[in-house]
Every structure is written in structure tokens, then in C-alpha cells.
Amino acid sequence: MHAIGIDLGTSGIRLVLLDPAGERIHAAQRALPASVGGEEQRAEQNPALWWSHVRELLREAATHLNGQPAAIAVDGTSATLLRLDADGRPTHPALMYNDARATDMLPVLAGVAPAASAVHSPSSSAAKLLWLRRHEGLSGVRRVLHQADWIAGRLRGRFDHMDENNALKLGYDALWGGWPNWLQETLGTDATLLPEVVPAGTVLGPVDPQVAEALHLNPACRVVAGTTDSIAGFLASGVADDTTGVTSLGSTLVLKQLAPEPIYAPELGIYSHRLLGRWLVGGASNSGGAVLRQYFDDAALGRLSDTIDPESDSGLDYRPLPRTGERFPVNDPELEPRLAPRPDDDARFLQGLFEGIARIERDGYRRLTELGAPRVEHVVSLGGGARNPVWTRIRNRILECPVTPAADDDAARGAARLARIGVGLEPGFTD
């Protein structure tokens, strides 16, 4: 059986098709417009656009399948929430992952939800749902789902399941394995909007026959419960042991690691996702590539990096934050960036920034170890920063362990791997 992964990312939709041996045989993508806000802290998109692009991408993929069945899994941006009618049609635009209008719901959640829950943010799905319930009402709404769950539902013709990873920010208790009492009591009769939750990688069922015919797919294609886009990126890396950390060097610095037991430190933004029989833990610093972009463009980063000796230390003690405030590996909303003194030599200044971000990365993995995660002995890198060999060597020196780029960091590839695991084409972590 082939495997199809669909990634609903922050700026576009990407599809990857793997053959029965797990080799990539086709990939394609479609761009998405920026979310529409209208007011500060609001971000919305029309879900019909997602489905239109997914249909196009699947028709293209069908030409490479030659009638063979495939397992399909979808990942999407965490906390992107939809309201659906009885037939699974969106009743309103989707509230996107970065929609943070629900600030007035934080006191409500603080009064009912445990501190370890992942709902204590205005952009969480739970905050969004409570905000909609209070300010717009839920008349005509029969189900709430996340982005990945809805696309999987369109493929199946059923809208009754949500994967555990996306459910976390709606209040799902991954440790207990169910919707908690506090959420159901808070929602009252609207608790019927919550779907059944299943582990990521669960086979949900076949593609709807009419959808299969319209998209030229074999009706034996199976839909597998998906995950969030960041977890799909982790799956793409191929890491399957708990002594290898996965660092994403994008605009921010994100650390992830498998662990035998969950870790919850909400004050540091650390939550645990259950994934294929293990727990995936991690945290995100405000530091990262956004700081570098404040000073250098791509051309300058490449030119200056070539003049840096990564084995020597710049002697600069920077704390590269884009603005005041940090959450991980320390939680201090008043923590100030430290970017002085700035030397006349731009290459030395860039080296100081590289070293400062690497020290935050090192301290982040140490903090995870202090909280109970296994000690990291190897780091695999995702994102644009992973392609800079000089920065990689600096990180190798400061982290005091091997640092290597991931063989693949395509979230769509990670979703396709999840589909393969779901139908037994490759083992999960517990194996």
C-alpha cells in the first residue's frame, strides 16, 4: 500500500506520496493566502479553500497511484478550530492557530482547568470555543473539529473523530485518555459538540466512495488519524529514541524529545503529547532565527558565516531575544535581550548571536532533563538554520554532543509516515 501525507501548514498545503517501500515518488503544494483578521488578534480563513486545494493535490497524486490503494493522514496547525453543522459543513470561517481574541476567557479557564492543562492561552482551542459560546453563540453548530480532523472527515464523509495531539489544546486529558469533567461541566449541553478522540495513527476507515470516485482514488484507500504540523515535522526526522533531541531552528527555537513518561510544566510552556506509545515533550524559546533577521539577510548570513571559525569562542555573552520576555528554558516575562556590546566586526557579532542561541538550546535540553526526560546525547536539526554548517559546528561545541541535520524535515513526509505506521507498513516507537 502507498502512503499519502497532507500537511496543512501556516502558509500552504503540501502533499507527499510514498511508495510501498517508503520512498518518495511524488510531492506537490499549493500556497495559502494570509489569514484575514479585520481586528487585532484575530485570524480567520475559509476552510473551503483548504478542501479545494486538497482535492487538487489528491487528483494529481492519483495519477501516480495507478489505481493502487493508499493510506492517508493529515496534519494541521495546532488549535485551528472549526464549527460544523450536522452535515459537517463549516458554519463560519475557521479561527486560525494564531487567533488570540479570547483573552477574556483566560480567567474562566484559570478557575476551572488544572494548571498543567494546555488550554491557558488565548489562542488555545478551548479559549476559542468558550469565547465563541459567550460572544457569538453556537446556534446551528453540531460539532467542533480542528483543521486536520475536518479534512480527514471530508475524505471519510464522517466528522466524529479527533486525534489526541490536536485535542490537547481543546482540553483533552492525554494522561487519563478522555475529555475531563471540568470541560464538560463548563460547556454544559454544548459538551455534545466534542467528538470521540483517538490516538494519532489510528485507522479511521475507508475514503467515502463518492469522494474516491471524484478524486480518482481507489475506494480501498484508508484514512488514518493525523496530528499537528509540528509533530509531523518531528516524525519526518525519523527520530525514534529518547536520547536524541530534535531542534527546530526557525523563527523561534523549538526543542522536542521522546520520553517514557509525560512532563508537564505549563509555566515553561511544556506539555506532553502521547505519540505512538511514547510521550513527546518539548518547549519553545522566543530566541531563534527572528533575532538574526533583525540584523542580517540570507546573503549576509551566508557571506559572514564563511569567515567564522566555529571552534573558537567569540567572547560575547549575548542573550538573543527579539523583544523583552522569555518562557523557556526560563519563564521570565521581564527578561531583557542582551545584545551589547556590538563589535565593529559583523562576523564576530553574528558568531556571538549563534553562540547565544546555542546556549539557550543547551539550557533547554538541560531543563528537560531536570524535569525527568532522558539526557540528550545527539541532536537532530530541522528548519532553515539546520542548513548552516558553521552554526551547526558551533552548536556541536556548546551542546557537547553531535549535532546533525535531519534527513527530512517535511511535515507532509511525517504525516505519510504516520499513515504507514497506522496500516502496519512500518513500526511505531513501541516496537
Rosetta blueprint (number, residue, H / E / L):
1 M L
2 H E
3 A E
4 I E
5 G E
6 I E
7 D E
8 L E
9 G L
10 T L
11 S L
12 G E
13 I E
14 R E
15 L E
16 V E
17 L E
18 L E
19 D L
20 P L
21 A L
22 G L
23 E L
24 R E
25 I E
26 H E
27 A E
28 A E
29 Q E
30 R E
31 A E
32 L L
33 P L
34 A L
35 S L
36 V E
37 G L
38 G L
39 E L
40 E L
41 Q L
42 R L
43 A L
44 E E
45 Q E
46 N L
47 P H
48 A H
49 L H
50 W H
51 W H
52 S H
53 H H
54 V H
55 R H
56 E H
57 L H
58 L H
59 R H
60 E H
61 A H
62 A H
63 T H
64 H H
65 L H
66 N L
67 G L
68 Q L
69 P L
70 A E
71 A E
72 I E
73 A E
74 V E
75 D E
76 G E
77 T L
78 S L
79 A L
80 T L
81 L E
82 L E
83 R E
84 L E
85 D L
86 A L
87 D L
88 G L
89 R L
90 P E
91 T L
92 H L
93 P L
94 A E
95 L E
96 M L
97 Y L
98 N L
99 D L
100 A L
101 R L
102 A H
103 T H
104 D H
105 M H
106 L H
107 P H
108 V H
109 L H
110 A H
111 G H
112 V H
113 A L
114 P L
115 A L
116 A L
117 S L
118 A L
119 V L
120 H L
121 S L
122 P L
123 S L
124 S L
125 S H
126 A H
127 A H
128 K H
129 L H
130 L H
131 W H
132 L H
133 R H
134 R H
135 H H
136 E L
137 G L
138 L L
139 S L
140 G L
141 V L
142 R L
143 R E
144 V E
145 L E
146 H E
147 Q H
148 A H
149 D H
150 W H
151 I H
152 A H
153 G H
154 R H
155 L H
156 R H
157 G L
158 R L
159 F L
160 D L
161 H E
162 M E
163 D E
164 E H
165 N H
166 N H
167 A H
168 L H
169 K H
170 L H
171 G L
172 Y L
173 D E
174 A L
175 L L
176 W L
177 G L
178 G E
179 W L
180 P L
181 N H
182 W H
183 L H
184 Q H
185 E H
186 T H
187 L H
188 G H
189 T H
190 D H
191 A H
192 T H
193 L H
194 L L
195 P L
196 E E
197 V E
198 V E
199 P L
200 A L
201 G L
202 T L
203 V E
204 L E
205 G E
206 P E
207 V L
208 D L
209 P H
210 Q H
211 V H
212 A H
213 E H
214 A H
215 L H
216 H L
217 L L
218 N L
219 P L
220 A L
221 C L
222 R E
223 V E
224 V E
225 A E
226 G E
227 T E
228 T E
229 D H
230 S H
231 I H
232 A H
233 G H
234 F H
235 L H
236 A H
237 S H
238 G L
239 V L
240 A L
241 D L
242 D L
243 T L
244 T E
245 G E
246 V E
247 T E
248 S E
249 L E
250 G L
251 S L
252 T L
253 L E
254 V E
255 L E
256 K E
257 Q E
258 L E
259 A E
260 P L
261 E L
262 P L
263 I L
264 Y L
265 A E
266 P H
267 E H
268 L H
269 G L
270 I E
271 Y E
272 S E
273 H E
274 R E
275 L E
276 L L
277 G L
278 R E
279 W E
280 L E
281 V E
282 G E
283 G E
284 A E
285 S E
286 N L
287 S L
288 G L
289 G H
290 A H
291 V H
292 L H
293 R H
294 Q L
295 Y L
296 F L
297 D L
298 D H
299 A H
300 A H
301 L H
302 G H
303 R H
304 L H
305 S H
306 D L
307 T L
308 I L
309 D L
310 P L
311 E L
312 S L
313 D L
314 S L
315 G L
316 L L
317 D L
318 Y L
319 R E
320 P L
321 L L
322 P L
323 R L
324 T L
325 G L
326 E E
327 R L
328 F L
329 P L
330 V L
331 N L
332 D E
333 P L
334 E L
335 L L
336 E L
337 P L
338 R E
339 L L
340 A L
341 P L
342 R L
343 P L
344 D L
345 D L
346 D H
347 A H
348 R H
349 F H
350 L H
351 Q H
352 G H
353 L H
354 F H
355 E H
356 G H
357 I H
358 A H
359 R H
360 I H
361 E H
362 R H
363 D H
364 G H
365 Y H
366 R H
367 R H
368 L H
369 T H
370 E H
371 L L
372 G L
373 A L
374 P L
375 R L
376 V L
377 E L
378 H E
379 V E
380 V E
381 S E
382 L E
383 G L
384 G H
385 G H
386 A H
387 R H
388 N L
389 P H
390 V H
391 W H
392 T H
393 R H
394 I H
395 R H
396 N H
397 R H
398 I H
399 L H
400 E L
401 C L
402 P L
403 V E
404 T E
405 P E
406 A L
407 A L
408 D L
409 D L
410 D L
411 A H
412 A H
413 R H
414 G H
415 A H
416 A H
417 R H
418 L H
419 A H
420 R H
421 I H
422 G H
423 V L
424 G L
425 L L
426 E L
427 P L
428 G L
429 F L
430 T L
431 D L
